[in-house]
Amino acid sequence: MTRRRAMTSAVWERRFQPVTGPDGSDLWQRYADVAERDPHTVWSIVEGDTGTLYVVPGFHVVNHLGYAVTERPWTEADERDNLHAVW
């Protein structure tokens, strides 16, 4: 059975500490800006079926809107447990 761990954006921000992007926001638009970073500090911003935005660990393609980069890396357990936050 797959676990799912959800958290609020405020908890996610405190735990992982997002880095400001090149344009001054937390949303990184271009793959080129995140490609050379530690992959465990890159998160994808994706849109769910109901239009809700989620931040999920790693690089995703489906419903992808951009990236977030954090000071603190996500772990393999976070990915395995489907950790996500409402953006």
DRENTORKOL-3810 file (N, C-alpha, C; in nm, 4 decimals):
REM DRENTORKOL-3810
@n.u->0.0838; n.v->-0.1176; n.w->0.0000; ca.u->0.0000; ca.v->0.0000; ca.w->0.0000; c.u->0.0890; c.v->0.1248; c.w->0.0000
@n.u->0.0533; n.v->0.2213; n.w->-0.0831; ca.u->0.1290; ca.v->0.3452; ca.w->-0.0952; c.u->0.0838; c.v->0.4453; c.w->0.0097
@n.u->0.1786; n.v->0.5018; n.w->0.0807; ca.u->0.1478; ca.v->0.6063; ca.w->0.1784; c.u->0.1412; c.v->0.7401; c.w->0.1072
@n.u->0.0671; n.v->0.8320; n.w->0.1652; ca.u->0.0627; ca.v->0.9695; ca.w->0.1158; c.u->0.0794; c.v->1.0609; c.w->0.2364
@n.u->0.1758; n.v->1.1498; n.w->0.2278; ca.u->0.1967; ca.v->1.2463; ca.w->0.3354; c.u->0.1771; c.v->1.3859; c.w->0.2798
@n.u->0.0772; n.v->1.4540; n.w->0.3295; ca.u->0.0486; ca.v->1.5905; ca.w->0.2854; c.u->0.0880; c.v->1.6880; c.w->0.3959
@n.u->0.1258; n.v->1.8082; n.w->0.3546; ca.u->0.1547; ca.v->1.9139; ca.w->0.4509; c.u->0.1103; c.v->2.0470; c.w->0.3910
@n.u->0.0941; n.v->2.1445; n.w->0.4756; ca.u->0.0585; ca.v->2.2772; ca.w->0.4269; c.u->0.1816; c.v->2.3435; c.w->0.3665
@n.u->0.1591; n.v->2.4469; n.w->0.2882; ca.u->0.2723; ca.v->2.5174; ca.w->0.2291; c.u->0.3592; c.v->2.5824; c.w->0.3375
@n.u->0.2971; n.v->2.6282; n.w->0.4464; ca.u->0.3746; ca.v->2.6911; ca.w->0.5544; c.u->0.4675; c.v->2.5896; c.w->0.6209
@n.u->0.4187; n.v->2.4686; n.w->0.6445; ca.u->0.5028; ca.v->2.3639; ca.w->0.7036; c.u->0.6140; c.v->2.3258; c.w->0.6061
@n.u->0.5786; n.v->2.3117; n.w->0.4780; ca.u->0.6779; ca.v->2.2783; ca.w->0.3756; c.u->0.7871; c.v->2.3851; c.w->0.3715
@n.u->0.7494; n.v->2.5127; n.w->0.3749; ca.u->0.8468; ca.v->2.6222; ca.w->0.3711; c.u->0.9406; c.v->2.6184; c.w->0.4912
@n.u->0.8860; n.v->2.5933; n.w->0.6105; ca.u->0.9700; ca.v->2.5862; ca.w->0.7303; c.u->1.0646; c.v->2.4668; c.w->0.7243
@n.u->1.0145; n.v->2.3539; n.w->0.6770; ca.u->1.0960; ca.v->2.2321; ca.w->0.6752; c.u->1.2048; c.v->2.2347; c.w->0.5678
@n.u->1.1717; n.v->2.2815; n.w->0.4480; ca.u->1.2651; ca.v->2.2702; ca.w->0.3359; c.u->1.3310; c.v->2.4016; c.w->0.2937
@n.u->1.2798; n.v->2.5144; n.w->0.3336; ca.u->1.3363; ca.v->2.6465; ca.w->0.3091; c.u->1.3586; c.v->2.6761; c.w->0.1601
@n.u->1.2542; n.v->2.7210; n.w->0.0909; ca.u->1.2672; ca.v->2.7518; ca.w->-0.0518; c.u->1.3668; c.v->2.8635; c.w->-0.0806
@n.u->1.4301; n.v->2.8511; n.w->-0.1962; ca.u->1.5293; ca.v->2.9473; ca.w->-0.2447; c.u->1.4608; c.v->3.0365; c.w->-0.3478
@n.u->1.4863; n.v->3.1648; n.w->-0.3405; ca.u->1.4298; ca.v->3.2585; ca.w->-0.4372; c.u->1.4924; c.v->3.2354; c.w->-0.5744
@n.u->1.4068; n.v->3.2334; n.w->-0.6766; ca.u->1.4522; ca.v->3.2098; ca.w->-0.8136; c.u->1.5125; c.v->3.3327; c.w->-0.8779
@n.u->1.5603; n.v->3.3162; n.w->-1.0009; ca.u->1.6262; ca.v->3.4261; ca.w->-1.0721; c.u->1.5375; c.v->3.5490; c.w->-1.0917
@n.u->1.4056; n.v->3.5280; n.w->-1.0954; ca.u->1.3149; ca.v->3.6417; ca.w->-1.1165; c.u->1.2616; c.v->3.7003; c.w->-0.9860
@n.u->1.3118; n.v->3.6520; n.w->-0.8711; ca.u->1.2699; ca.v->3.7049; ca.w->-0.7419; c.u->1.1524; c.v->3.6343; c.w->-0.6778
@n.u->1.0972; n.v->3.5313; n.w->-0.7422; ca.u->0.9862; ca.v->3.4559; ca.w->-0.6833; c.u->1.0349; c.v->3.3165; c.w->-0.6435
@n.u->0.9486; n.v->3.2411; n.w->-0.5774; ca.u->0.9820; ca.v->3.1039; ca.w->-0.5394; c.u->0.9604; c.v->3.0054; c.w->-0.6540
@n.u->0.8984; n.v->3.0500; n.w->-0.7621; ca.u->0.8715; ca.v->2.9637; ca.w->-0.8771; c.u->0.9831; c.v->2.9790; c.w->-0.9789
@n.u->1.0504; n.v->2.8696; n.w->-1.0079; ca.u->1.1558; ca.v->2.8658; ca.w->-1.1087; c.u->1.0918; c.v->2.8140; c.w->-1.2369
@n.u->1.0957; n.v->2.8927; n.w->-1.3423; ca.u->1.0247; ca.v->2.8596; ca.w->-1.4659; c.u->1.1011; c.v->2.7649; c.w->-1.5581
@n.u->1.2308; n.v->2.7822; n.w->-1.5679; ca.u->1.3070; ca.v->2.7138; ca.w->-1.6721; c.u->1.3852; c.v->2.5947; c.w->-1.6175
@n.u->1.3816; n.v->2.4850; n.w->-1.6917; ca.u->1.4594; ca.v->2.3666; ca.w->-1.6568; c.u->1.6087; c.v->2.4008; c.w->-1.6496
@n.u->1.6558; n.v->2.4848; n.w->-1.7391; ca.u->1.7979; ca.v->2.5214; ca.w->-1.7417; c.u->1.8431; c.v->2.5828; c.w->-1.6095
@n.u->1.7526; n.v->2.6496; n.w->-1.5383; ca.u->1.7876; ca.v->2.7124; ca.w->-1.4107; c.u->1.8024; c.v->2.6121; c.w->-1.2969
@n.u->1.7428; n.v->2.4939; n.w->-1.3109; ca.u->1.7468; ca.v->2.3945; ca.w->-1.2032; c.u->1.8240; c.v->2.2678; c.w->-1.2402
@n.u->1.8599; n.v->2.2529; n.w->-1.3662; ca.u->1.9206; ca.v->2.1290; ca.w->-1.4155; c.u->2.0511; c.v->2.0922; c.w->-1.3450
@n.u->2.1301; n.v->2.1898; n.w->-1.3061; ca.u->2.2602; ca.v->2.1629; ca.w->-1.2446; c.u->2.2551; c.v->2.1574; c.w->-1.0918
@n.u->2.1384; n.v->2.1753; n.w->-1.0354; ca.u->2.1244; ca.v->2.1723; ca.w->-0.8890; c.u->2.1139; c.v->2.0287; c.w->-0.8391
@n.u->2.1384; n.v->2.0112; n.w->-0.7098; ca.u->2.1200; ca.v->1.8799; ca.w->-0.6480; c.u->1.9753; c.v->1.8384; c.w->-0.6721
@n.u->1.9524; n.v->1.7235; n.w->-0.7386; ca.u->1.8147; ca.v->1.6838; ca.w->-0.7697; c.u->1.7258; c.v->1.6670; c.w->-0.6461
@n.u->1.7861; n.v->1.6447; n.w->-0.5301; ca.u->1.7068; ca.v->1.6298; ca.w->-0.4086; c.u->1.6652; c.v->1.7638; c.w->-0.3475
@n.u->1.7022; n.v->1.8729; n.w->-0.4135; ca.u->1.6552; ca.v->2.0049; ca.w->-0.3698; c.u->1.5590; c.v->2.0659; c.w->-0.4713
@n.u->1.5264; n.v->1.9898; n.w->-0.5751; ca.u->1.4348; ca.v->2.0379; ca.w->-0.6786; c.u->1.2978; c.v->1.9724; c.w->-0.6594
@n.u->1.1956; n.v->2.0536; n.w->-0.6649; ca.u->1.0565; ca.v->2.0112; ca.w->-0.6521; c.u->0.9813; c.v->2.0575; c.w->-0.7763
@n.u->0.8792; n.v->1.9845; n.w->-0.8156; ca.u->0.7952; ca.v->2.0262; ca.w->-0.9276; c.u->0.6645; c.v->2.0831; c.w->-0.8749
@n.u->0.6195; n.v->2.1895; n.w->-0.9372; ca.u->0.4879; ca.v->2.2450; ca.w->-0.9087; c.u->0.3952; c.v->2.1850; c.w->-1.0143
@n.u->0.2944; n.v->2.1120; n.w->-0.9692; ca.u->0.2021; ca.v->2.0456; ca.w->-1.0615; c.u->0.0587; c.v->2.0839; c.w->-1.0268
@n.u->-0.0265; n.v->2.0796; n.w->-1.1277; ca.u->-0.1682; ca.v->2.1092; ca.w->-1.1092; c.u->-0.2455; c.v->1.9794; c.w->-1.0994
@n.u->-0.3255; n.v->1.9647; n.w->-0.9930; ca.u->-0.4086; ca.v->1.8462; ca.w->-0.9749; c.u->-0.5336; c.v->1.8525; c.w->-1.0610
@n.u->-0.6121; n.v->1.7454; n.w->-1.0582; ca.u->-0.7326; ca.v->1.7351; ca.w->-1.1404; c.u->-0.8355; c.v->1.8441; c.w->-1.1111
@n.u->-0.8362; n.v->1.8959; n.w->-0.9880; ca.u->-0.9344; ca.v->1.9980; ca.w->-0.9503; c.u->-0.8793; c.v->2.1397; c.w->-0.9625
@n.u->-0.7574; n.v->2.1524; n.w->-1.0161; ca.u->-0.6963; ca.v->2.2841; ca.w->-1.0307; c.u->-0.6093; c.v->2.3252; c.w->-0.9137
@n.u->-0.6031; n.v->2.2431; n.w->-0.8090; ca.u->-0.5174; ca.v->2.2717; ca.w->-0.6945; c.u->-0.3721; c.v->2.2524; c.w->-0.7345
@n.u->-0.2858; n.v->2.3408; n.w->-0.6871; ca.u->-0.1434; ca.v->2.3292; ca.w->-0.7154; c.u->-0.0737; c.v->2.2574; c.w->-0.6008
@n.u->0.0169; n.v->2.1668; n.w->-0.6377; ca.u->0.0933; ca.v->2.0888; ca.w->-0.5404; c.u->0.2417; c.v->2.1034; c.w->-0.5693
@n.u->0.3226; n.v->2.0953; n.w->-0.4651; ca.u->0.4666; ca.v->2.0870; ca.w->-0.4802; c.u->0.5053; c.v->1.9442; c.w->-0.4424
@n.u->0.5743; n.v->1.8764; n.w->-0.5345; ca.u->0.6105; ca.v->1.7353; ca.w->-0.5158; c.u->0.7602; c.v->1.7192; c.w->-0.5422
@n.u->0.8256; n.v->1.6256; n.w->-0.4718; ca.u->0.9704; ca.v->1.6115; ca.w->-0.4882; c.u->1.0098; c.v->1.5607; c.w->-0.6262
@n.u->1.1162; n.v->1.6179; n.w->-0.6799; ca.u->1.1729; ca.v->1.5696; ca.w->-0.8051; c.u->1.1210; c.v->1.6408; c.w->-0.9287
@n.u->1.1627; n.v->1.5881; n.w->-1.0431; ca.u->1.1258; ca.v->1.6422; ca.w->-1.1738; c.u->1.0043; c.v->1.5665; c.w->-1.2263
@n.u->0.8966; n.v->1.6371; n.w->-1.2565; ca.u->0.7754; ca.v->1.5761; ca.w->-1.3114; c.u->0.7391; c.v->1.6462; c.w->-1.4419
@n.u->0.6703; n.v->1.5745; n.w->-1.5287; ca.u->0.6347; ca.v->1.6293; ca.w->-1.6588; c.u->0.4846; c.v->1.6550; c.w->-1.6693
@n.u->0.4044; n.v->1.5618; n.w->-1.6226; ca.u->0.2589; ca.v->1.5724; ca.w->-1.6361; c.u->0.2067; c.v->1.6843; c.w->-1.5465
@n.u->0.1271; n.v->1.7742; n.w->-1.6047; ca.u->0.0654; ca.v->1.8872; ca.w->-1.5335; c.u->0.1684; c.v->1.9785; c.w->-1.4671
@n.u->0.2871; n.v->1.9813; n.w->-1.5191; ca.u->0.3987; ca.v->2.0571; ca.w->-1.4637; c.u->0.3855; c.v->2.2064; c.w->-1.4970
@n.u->0.4022; n.v->2.2921; n.w->-1.3955; ca.u->0.3939; ca.v->2.4371; ca.w->-1.4158; c.u->0.5258; c.v->2.5085; c.w->-1.3901
@n.u->0.6149; n.v->2.4469; n.w->-1.3168; ca.u->0.7431; ca.v->2.5086; ca.w->-1.2833; c.u->0.8117; c.v->2.4284; c.w->-1.1751
@n.u->0.9140; n.v->2.4881; n.w->-1.1158; ca.u->0.9930; ca.v->2.4206; ca.w->-1.0136; c.u->1.0051; c.v->2.5072; c.w->-0.8894
@n.u->1.0362; n.v->2.4423; n.w->-0.7783; ca.u->1.0796; ca.v->2.5094; ca.w->-0.6564; c.u->1.2132; c.v->2.4466; c.w->-0.6198
@n.u->1.3015; n.v->2.5265; n.w->-0.5647; ca.u->1.4316; ca.v->2.4788; ca.w->-0.5198; c.u->1.4404; c.v->2.5094; c.w->-0.3710
@n.u->1.4951; n.v->2.4150; n.w->-0.2936; ca.u->1.5020; ca.v->2.4331; ca.w->-0.1491; c.u->1.6451; c.v->2.4208; c.w->-0.0974
@n.u->1.6684; n.v->2.4816; n.w->0.0182; ca.u->1.7977; ca.v->2.4693; ca.w->0.0867; c.u->1.8160; c.v->2.3273; c.w->0.1385
@n.u->1.7113; n.v->2.2724; n.w->0.1973; ca.u->1.7179; ca.v->2.1384; ca.w->0.2554; c.u->1.6629; c.v->2.0364; c.w->0.1561
@n.u->1.7344; n.v->1.9279; n.w->0.1365; ca.u->1.6903; ca.v->1.8276; ca.w->0.0390; c.u->1.5757; c.v->1.7408; c.w->0.0905
@n.u->1.4965; n.v->1.6907; n.w->-0.0038; ca.u->1.3982; ca.v->1.5885; ca.w->0.0296; c.u->1.4710; c.v->1.4547; c.w->0.0325
@n.u->1.4114; n.v->1.3568; n.w->0.0997; ca.u->1.4755; ca.v->1.2261; ca.w->0.1158; c.u->1.4062; c.v->1.1212; c.w->0.0297
@n.u->1.4698; n.v->1.0071; n.w->0.0183; ca.u->1.4089; ca.v->0.8947; ca.w->-0.0536; c.u->1.2778; c.v->0.8539; c.w->0.0156
@n.u->1.2735; n.v->0.8633; n.w->0.1482; ca.u->1.1502; ca.v->0.8311; ca.w->0.2217; c.u->1.0389; c.v->0.9293; c.w->0.1859
@n.u->1.0733; n.v->1.0572; n.w->0.1682; ca.u->0.9732; ca.v->1.1558; ca.w->0.1276; c.u->0.9138; c.v->1.1182; c.w->-0.0072
@n.u->0.9993; n.v->1.0798; n.w->-0.1008; ca.u->0.9514; ca.v->1.0418; ca.w->-0.2336; c.u->0.8691; c.v->0.9129; c.w->-0.2267
@n.u->0.9172; n.v->0.8148; n.w->-0.1541; ca.u->0.8475; ca.v->0.6871; ca.w->-0.1415; c.u->0.7088; c.v->0.7050; c.w->-0.0770
@n.u->0.7007; n.v->0.7959; n.w->0.0190; ca.u->0.5748; ca.v->0.8195; ca.w->0.0915; c.u->0.4855; c.v->0.9203; c.w->0.0216
@n.u->0.5206; n.v->0.9606; n.w->-0.1019; ca.u->0.4400; ca.v->1.0560; ca.w->-0.1779; c.u->0.4183; c.v->1.1861; c.w->-0.1032
@n.u->0.5244; n.v->1.2373; n.w->-0.0426; ca.u->0.5172; ca.v->1.3655; ca.w->0.0271; c.u->0.4771; c.v->1.4741; c.w->-0.0728
@n.u->0.3862; n.v->1.5604; n.w->-0.0331; ca.u->0.3470; ca.v->1.6731; ca.w->-0.1163; c.u->0.2879; c.v->1.7827; c.w->-0.0286
@n.u->0.2854; n.v->1.9016; n.w->-0.0816; ca.u->0.2252; ca.v->2.0148; ca.w->-0.0107; c.u->0.1371; c.v->2.0904; c.w->-0.1079
@n.u->0.0314; n.v->2.1491; n.w->-0.0565; ca.u->-0.0528; ca.v->2.2366; ca.w->-0.1378; c.u->0.0243; c.v->2.3655; c.w->-0.1557
@n.u->0.0405; n.v->2.4091; n.w->-0.2788; ca.u->0.1230; ca.v->2.5263; ca.w->-0.3097; c.u->0.0446; c.v->2.6530; c.w->-0.2888
END
